Structure formats: C-alpha cells, structure tokens
Amino acid sequence: MLKTTVIYKQGSNFELKGDFYPVKQESCPLIVFIHGGGLIWGSREDIKPAQIEFFHNAGFNIFSIDYRLAPETKLPDIKEDIADALLWVENEGTKQFDYDSKKIAVIGSSAGGYLALLAGTLKTKPQAIVSFYGYGDITGDWAVKPSPHYSSMTTVPRELAKMLVSSDIISVGPIEKRYAIYMHARQHGVWIEELSGLIPFLEKDKLKKYSPLFNIQTDYPPTLLLHGTEDEDVPYEQAVLFAKRLEENGVEGKLITIPEGKHQFDNDWERPIVQDAFKEVLTFLTNHLK
C-alpha cells in the first residue's frame, strides 16, 4: 500500500511523523487518523489496512500520525501535538500532497477517539469528527478510580511500571513494552495522574480543560460516536453523555450503538454489524466533506 512518511513537527529532542496514504483522484478530502493506546502506547502504523482500503475506495486520503506519549509527556503537550498536526495539514501538507485542506476529518479510536474529540475544542478545528469508543470526560470515576476490569487481572507492581517508563520523549510505543504501564495505572487509579501530572481529586477544574465534554461550544464540529454497550475499558456511558452534551449545545451529533460490543469491536471487520457501522461512518463523512 503506497504511503509517504513525513515529519510534521520537530522539537529539540523529538520529531513526530505521519504516514500519508494518497488516493489517485485529485483534491479529495483528508482523514487525519489518531491511534489509541491509553495515550501510553501505539503508533501511526496501528491503522488497519482494511480500513485504509475502505476509505481509499470512497475517495478519502489518510494521514495517520504519531504524537508524544505519556507518562514521559503530559496532556498539555500531547494536545499541542494534535493542534500542530491539524495546522500542518491545513498549511504545509498541500505543498507535498494533493488533497483539499478545507475538507479535513479527524478519526480516532479509544485514546485516539479522545484526542479526536479534543480536536473539536482547538482553534483550528476539523470539519468533522469520528470517535470510536473514545471518551470526553477524564475527571469521572471510571478514569480516576481503580478499574474493576483491570483490577481483575494479574497485578502489575509499581516498580515494574516505573522500569518501563523511558528517560526520553517517545512517540512510538510497542504494546509489548508499554501495556504494563497502563495496566498498573488503571489498577491503582493513577492513570489520569500519570497522563496529566495533576491530582484528580485536588485539581479537577484543571483537568476539565482537557475533557472535551466540558468544552463544547456552538462551533464544535459535527461528530459521530461509535461505542459498544459491553465496553469494559471505556464505559458506553461516555458516548451517551457526549451525545447528550452535543445536543444541548445545538451541535450535530449521532451515536451508533454496537449492542454487546466490546472495546475495539472494529477488529472484527467482517462482522455485518461492523460493516454496517462503517457504512454509516462513510455516509457521515460524505455528507460533511464532499
């Protein structure tokens, strides 16, 4: 599958890359894809080939991005990376690639879904947002207290989790080396503290700045939410709350519910319910970008 890797942002001790997957047609819309991984692991290469082909066949370019990962980097800088990625596709990317910079959608899954929703609060906003099992509130009990789901698993000692944290800024995190950091954080209710450097019970107002649910304005982009009712990682209620808040603010939004769907339900690509969900995604994107 043809792709071109570019550096969209550089700092004194890091660089962030994105993979551009072009379609053959001229001046087509662009999907910016943000990977998941609890903001702790993952990379731009996590996008599924079947999904790339699906969106390509419908005439959408794709730009899959890396961003700095926690806990080495905290939420303010991660949010800045997403903002800079959108600025890059609006102002710089068209110097290298042929796409319509006025027709940009952001799609993300899980933590990437959270960052996609956060993109709607930025100064430079996408024209549409699609969140697969993302979350809008990082101040809720589901995020700041020990997770029953992860607490039922083998306990990850704090010492092991600390050993896995890098002394460098990283933007590519293999799940094999990073998942234990996330497990420990969810088991002990310190995940949001690790991401933000803030103590949730003392600094809730500061955390609200990084919770899209509390920052929806009337100019928030049209948003499509997809979530399974049996999600053990990110509660289905996160999508329900977000859909309700969009409606309250007069923003176009829609929630696609996957009955009995678990986290990463889209891994079962061949299931009819997943295929139907992606057809709805395509209809949504076509309505807002074409």
LINQUIJO-V496567 format. One record per residue. N is the residue number from 0. RES is the residue in one small letter. SS is DSSP state (~ for helix, > for strand, _ for the rest). PHI is phi in whole degrees, 0 to 359 (NA if undefined). PSI is psi as a letter, one per 40 degrees, with the letter a starting at -180 (NA if undefined). Layout:
[[N;RES;SS;PHI;PSI] [N;RES;SS;PHI;PSI]]
This chain:
[[0;m;_;NA;h] [1;l;_;294;h] [2;k;_;209;i] [3;t;>;234;h] [4;t;>;264;h] [5;v;>;232;i] [6;i;>;262;h] [7;y;>;263;e] [8;k;>;203;h] [9;q;>;228;i] [10;g;>;237;a] [11;s;_;293;d] [12;n;_;223;f] [13;f;>;198;i] [14;e;>;217;i] [15;l;>;246;h] [16;k;>;248;i] [17;g;>;222;i] [18;d;>;255;h] [19;f;>;260;h] [20;y;>;250;h] [21;p;_;274;i] [22;v;_;262;i] [23;k;_;280;d] [24;q;_;288;i] [25;e;_;272;i] [26;s;_;52;f] [27;c;>;271;i] [28;p;>;296;i] [29;l;>;234;h] [30;i;>;258;h] [31;v;>;267;h] [32;f;>;258;h] [33;i;>;243;h] [34;h;_;286;i] [35;g;_;265;a] [36;g;_;126;f] [37;g;_;64;e] [38;l;_;68;e] [39;i;_;246;d] [40;w;_;227;i] [41;g;>;107;i] [42;s;_;200;i] [43;r;~;299;d] [44;e;~;278;e] [45;d;~;283;e] [46;i;_;297;h] [47;k;_;279;h] [48;p;~;307;d] [49;a;~;297;d] [50;q;~;285;d] [51;i;~;301;d] [52;e;~;298;d] [53;f;~;300;d] [54;f;~;287;d] [55;h;~;298;d] [56;n;~;298;d] [57;a;_;268;e] [58;g;_;89;f] [59;f;_;245;h] [60;n;>;289;i] [61;i;>;227;h] [62;f;>;233;h] [63;s;>;262;h] [64;i;>;245;i] [65;d;_;270;i] [66;y;_;212;i] [67;r;_;296;i] [68;l;_;256;i] [69;a;_;274;i] [70;p;_;276;e] [71;e;_;297;d] [72;t;_;242;i] [73;k;_;261;i] [74;l;~;308;d] [75;p;~;304;d] [76;d;~;284;d] [77;i;~;295;d] [78;k;~;301;d] [79;e;~;296;d] [80;d;~;297;d] [81;i;~;295;d] [82;a;~;299;d] [83;d;~;289;d] [84;a;~;296;d] [85;l;~;291;d] [86;l;~;296;d] [87;w;~;296;d] [88;v;~;290;d] [89;e;~;282;d] [90;n;~;246;d] [91;e;_;248;d] [92;g;~;299;d] [93;t;~;290;e] [94;k;~;285;e] [95;q;_;248;d] [96;f;_;230;i] [97;d;_;261;h] [98;y;>;207;i] [99;d;>;269;h] [100;s;>;287;e] [101;k;>;264;e] [102;k;>;231;g] [103;i;>;241;h] [104;a;>;243;i] [105;v;>;246;h] [106;i;>;236;h] [107;g;>;212;i] [108;s;>;235;h] [109;s;_;59;b] [110;a;~;298;d] [111;g;~;292;d] [112;g;~;295;d] [113;y;~;301;d] [114;l;~;292;d] [115;a;~;297;d] [116;l;~;294;d] [117;l;~;295;d] [118;a;~;300;d] [119;g;_;290;e] [120;t;_;261;e] [121;l;_;279;i] [122;k;_;294;d] [123;t;_;266;h] [124;k;_;256;i] [125;p;_;287;i] [126;q;_;277;e] [127;a;>;201;i] [128;i;>;229;h] [129;v;>;233;h] [130;s;>;243;h] [131;f;>;269;h] [132;y;_;41;f] [133;g;_;271;a] [134;y;_;214;i] [135;g;_;249;e] [136;d;_;232;h] [137;i;_;260;e] [138;t;_;257;e] [139;g;_;285;i] [140;d;~;303;d] [141;w;~;303;d] [142;a;~;262;d] [143;v;~;258;e] [144;k;_;247;i] [145;p;_;307;h] [146;s;_;278;h] [147;p;~;303;d] [148;h;~;298;d] [149;y;~;283;d] [150;s;~;291;d] [151;s;_;281;e] [152;m;_;268;i] [153;t;_;303;h] [154;t;_;291;h] [155;v;_;264;h] [156;p;_;296;i] [157;r;~;302;d] [158;e;~;298;d] [159;l;~;294;d] [160;a;~;301;d] [161;k;~;295;d] [162;m;~;297;d] [163;l;~;275;e] [164;v;_;283;h] [165;s;_;278;i] [166;s;_;274;e] [167;d;_;249;i] [168;i;_;287;h] [169;i;_;233;i] [170;s;_;229;e] [171;v;_;229;h] [172;g;>;231;h] [173;p;_;300;h] [174;i;~;300;d] [175;e;~;299;d] [176;k;~;259;e] [177;r;~;239;e] [178;y;~;299;d] [179;a;~;295;d] [180;i;~;297;d] [181;y;~;294;d] [182;m;~;301;d] [183;h;~;301;d] [184;a;~;297;d] [185;r;~;287;d] [186;q;~;293;d] [187;h;~;251;e] [188;g;_;68;f] [189;v;_;245;e] [190;w;~;302;d] [191;i;~;293;d] [192;e;~;296;d] [193;e;~;294;d] [194;l;~;289;d] [195;s;~;249;d] [196;g;_;76;e] [197;l;_;250;i] [198;i;_;268;h] [199;p;_;307;d] [200;f;_;284;e] [201;l;_;255;d] [202;e;_;232;f] [203;k;~;300;d] [204;d;~;298;d] [205;k;~;292;d] [206;l;~;293;d] [207;k;~;299;d] [208;k;_;297;d] [209;y;_;253;e] [210;s;_;251;h] [211;p;~;307;d] [212;l;~;305;d] [213;f;~;265;e] [214;n;_;230;f] [215;i;_;278;h] [216;q;_;250;i] [217;t;_;295;e] [218;d;_;266;e] [219;y;_;296;h] [220;p;_;293;i] [221;p;>;307;h] [222;t;>;225;h] [223;l;>;247;h] [224;l;>;247;h] [225;l;>;232;h] [226;h;>;206;i] [227;g;>;269;i] [228;t;_;288;e] [229;e;_;251;f] [230;d;_;291;h] [231;e;_;268;e] [232;d;_;262;d] [233;v;_;248;h] [234;p;_;300;i] [235;y;_;306;d] [236;e;~;301;d] [237;q;~;299;d] [238;a;~;289;d] [239;v;~;297;d] [240;l;~;298;d] [241;f;~;291;d] [242;a;~;299;d] [243;k;~;294;d] [244;r;~;292;d] [245;l;~;299;d] [246;e;~;298;d] [247;e;~;298;d] [248;n;_;262;e] [249;g;_;71;f] [250;v;_;260;h] [251;e;_;294;h] [252;g;>;208;i] [253;k;>;211;h] [254;l;>;248;h] [255;i;>;260;h] [256;t;>;267;h] [257;i;>;256;h] [258;p;_;303;h] [259;e;_;62;e] [260;g;_;287;h] [261;k;_;259;a] [262;h;_;299;i] [263;q;_;62;f] [264;f;~;301;d] [265;d;~;286;e] [266;n;~;295;d] [267;d;_;273;g] [268;w;_;302;d] [269;e;_;278;e] [270;r;_;295;h] [271;p;~;305;d] [272;i;~;293;d] [273;v;~;287;d] [274;q;~;300;d] [275;d;~;294;d] [276;a;~;297;d] [277;f;~;289;d] [278;k;~;296;d] [279;e;~;291;d] [280;v;~;300;d] [281;l;~;296;d] [282;t;~;299;d] [283;f;~;300;d] [284;l;~;294;d] [285;t;~;296;d] [286;n;~;297;d] [287;h;~;255;e] [288;l;~;237;e] [289;k;_;236;NA]]
